[in-house]
Amino acid sequence: VKSDYQIEIDITPNRSDACSHYGVARDMYAWLVRHGKKTSLHRPLCDSFKVDNHDLDIDVEVEDAAKCPRYCAVTVKDCEVKESPAWLQDHLRDIGLRPINNIVDITNYIMFAYGQPLHCFDADMVKGRKVIVKSLPDGTPFTTLDGTEHKLSSEDIIICNSEEAMCIAGIYGGKGSGTYETTRNILFESAYFNPTSIRKSARRHGLSTDASFRFERG
């Protein structure tokens, strides 16, 4: 039998930094330092990250920089999609999430740990090896991962490949945009979207996700 603690906090709309464990810890750290308490804070570092090769390059093109000021992606080859290790599953269940697979689970772990929503694609399903961030014409049909068909607005920001839409940016992935047991190559997306745009699109389509909750708050 193991014991644990849970701390529940209410988040006001202006405190997007408090939508993650690190953000809350940083706020607590600031208070403790301000009041003369000796403490330390682990800061996430990415200094050692480097690109190993360019065997799986996927081009990124942002057509609407006002709605998507920054879009980053990295590919990882020869992955094995399987059940996550027990420690990761336990951490996710502790915060009310259902483990899915190691790829999806690590993106959820990062989002709740550091506040940055991520999305993972099967890189081999990104047609034309190109990601285009743009709007599509009013009424364009789009089916989300849950099987529901939506009619897109020209105000929505959409993540597309060279032929079709893959995601409603910052809100919901489309059918075929995720990872599967047969997936071997992964494209990880990390982006910043205009909060007002995401909020309006989420309301327009009646969608609310952990990702949109954070993007709406900047």
C-alpha positions in Angstrom: 0.0 0.0 0.0 1.4 3.4 -0.9 0.2 6.8 0.3 0.2 10.0 -1.7 -1.0 13.5 -1.6 -3.2 15.5 -4.0 -3.4 19.3 -4.0 -6.3 20.8 -5.9 -6.2 24.5 -6.9 -8.7 26.8 -8.7 -7.1 28.5 -11.7 -8.3 32.0 -12.8 -8.2 32.8 -16.5 -5.1 34.9 -16.2 -3.0 32.2 -14.7 -2.0 29.9 -17.5 1.3 29.3 -15.7 -0.6 27.5 -13.0 -1.9 24.8 -15.5 1.1 22.6 -14.8 3.0 21.1 -11.9 6.1 23.1 -12.8 4.1 26.4 -13.0 2.6 25.8 -9.5 6.0 24.8 -8.1 7.6 28.0 -9.6 4.9 30.1 -7.9 5.5 28.4 -4.6 9.3 28.8 -5.0 8.9 32.6 -5.6 6.8 32.9 -2.5 9.2 30.9 -0.4 12.2 32.9 -1.6 10.4 36.2 -1.1 9.8 35.2 2.5 13.4 34.2 3.2 12.9 30.4 3.0 15.8 28.4 1.7 14.7 26.2 -1.2 15.5 25.2 -4.8 13.6 24.6 -8.0 14.4 22.1 -10.7 14.2 23.8 -14.1 13.7 21.7 -17.2 16.6 21.9 -19.5 17.0 21.1 -23.2 20.6 22.1 -23.8 21.6 18.6 -24.6 19.0 18.1 -27.3 20.4 17.8 -30.8 19.2 16.5 -34.2 20.9 13.1 -34.9 20.1 13.0 -38.7 17.8 14.2 -41.4 16.5 10.9 -42.6 12.9 11.8 -41.9 12.6 15.5 -42.6 9.1 16.9 -42.7 8.7 20.5 -43.9 6.7 23.0 -41.9 4.9 26.0 -43.5 2.9 28.5 -41.5 0.5 30.5 -43.7 -1.1 32.4 -40.8 1.6 33.7 -38.4 -0.9 35.8 -36.6 -2.9 32.8 -35.4 0.2 30.6 -35.1 3.3 32.6 -34.2 5.4 29.5 -33.5 5.2 25.9 -34.7 8.0 23.4 -34.0 8.2 19.7 -34.9 10.6 16.9 -34.5 10.5 13.4 -35.9 11.6 10.2 -34.1 12.3 7.0 -36.1 11.9 3.3 -35.3 9.7 3.7 -32.3 7.7 0.8 -30.7 4.2 1.8 -29.7 3.3 -0.2 -26.6 2.0 0.0 -23.1 3.7 2.6 -20.9 5.9 1.6 -18.0 4.0 1.3 -14.7 5.5 4.5 -13.2 4.1 6.6 -16.1 0.7 4.9 -16.0 0.5 5.5 -12.2 1.4 9.2 -12.5 -1.3 9.7 -15.2 -4.0 7.8 -13.2 -3.1 9.9 -10.1 -4.2 13.0 -12.0 -7.3 11.4 -13.5 -6.0 10.4 -17.0 -6.4 7.1 -18.7 -3.1 5.6 -20.0 -3.3 4.9 -23.8 0.2 4.0 -25.1 3.7 5.2 -24.4 3.7 7.8 -27.1 0.4 9.5 -26.2 1.1 9.1 -22.5 4.4 10.9 -22.6 2.8 13.9 -24.4 0.1 14.0 -21.7 2.8 13.7 -19.0 4.8 16.7 -20.5 1.6 18.8 -20.8 0.7 18.4 -17.1 4.3 18.6 -15.9 5.3 21.7 -17.9 2.1 23.2 -19.4 3.0 22.7 -23.0 0.4 20.7 -25.0 1.9 18.4 -27.6 0.5 16.3 -30.4 1.9 13.1 -31.9 1.4 12.0 -35.5 2.3 8.9 -37.4 5.0 10.5 -39.5 4.4 8.0 -42.4 0.8 9.3 -42.6 1.8 12.9 -43.1 1.2 13.1 -46.9 3.8 14.9 -48.9 6.0 15.0 -45.8 4.7 18.5 -45.2 2.8 20.2 -42.4 0.9 23.4 -43.4 -0.7 25.6 -40.8 -3.6 27.4 -42.5 -7.3 28.1 -42.7 -9.7 26.2 -44.9 -12.9 27.4 -46.7 -16.1 27.6 -44.7 -18.1 24.4 -44.6 -15.1 22.1 -45.2 -16.0 18.7 -43.5 -13.6 17.4 -40.9 -13.9 14.3 -38.8 -12.3 14.3 -35.4 -10.7 11.4 -33.6 -14.0 10.6 -31.8 -15.7 10.1 -35.2 -17.7 13.3 -35.1 -18.0 15.3 -38.3 -17.5 19.1 -38.0 -18.0 21.8 -40.6 -14.9 24.0 -40.5 -15.0 27.8 -40.4 -12.5 29.9 -42.4 -11.6 31.5 -39.0 -10.4 28.1 -37.7 -6.6 27.5 -37.8 -6.0 24.0 -39.2 -3.0 21.7 -39.2 -2.8 20.1 -42.7 -0.6 17.9 -44.7 0.0 18.4 -48.4 -3.5 17.0 -49.2 -5.9 17.3 -46.3 -6.6 18.5 -42.8 -5.1 16.6 -39.9 -6.1 18.6 -36.8 -8.1 21.6 -35.5 -5.1 23.4 -34.2 -4.7 23.4 -30.4 -8.0 21.6 -29.9 -8.6 18.2 -31.4 -6.9 15.8 -33.8 -8.6 14.4 -36.8 -9.3 10.8 -37.8 -6.1 9.2 -38.8 -3.9 11.8 -37.2 -2.8 9.9 -34.1 -0.5 7.0 -33.4 -1.3 3.3 -33.7 0.2 -0.1 -32.9 1.6 -0.2 -36.4 3.2 3.2 -36.1 7.0 3.2 -36.3 7.9 6.8 -37.0 6.6 9.7 -35.0 6.2 13.4 -35.6 5.9 15.5 -32.4 4.3 18.9 -32.6 4.9 21.7 -30.2 3.3 25.1 -31.0 1.9 28.3 -29.7 -1.5 29.5 -31.0 -3.4 32.7 -30.7 -5.5 32.3 -27.5 -8.5 34.2 -28.9 -8.5 32.1 -32.0 -8.4 28.9 -30.1 -11.2 30.0 -27.7 -13.5 30.9 -30.5 -12.9 27.7 -32.5 -13.4 25.6 -29.4 -16.7 27.3 -28.6 -17.8 27.2 -32.3 -17.3 23.4 -32.4 -18.4 22.6 -28.9 -15.0 21.1 -28.1 -13.1 21.4 -24.9 -9.9 19.5 -24.3 -6.9 19.7 -21.9 -4.9 21.3 -24.8 -7.5 23.9 -25.7 -7.9 24.8 -22.0 -4.2 25.8 -21.9 -4.0 27.4 -25.4 -7.0 29.5 -24.6 -5.1 31.0 -21.7 -1.9 31.7 -23.6 
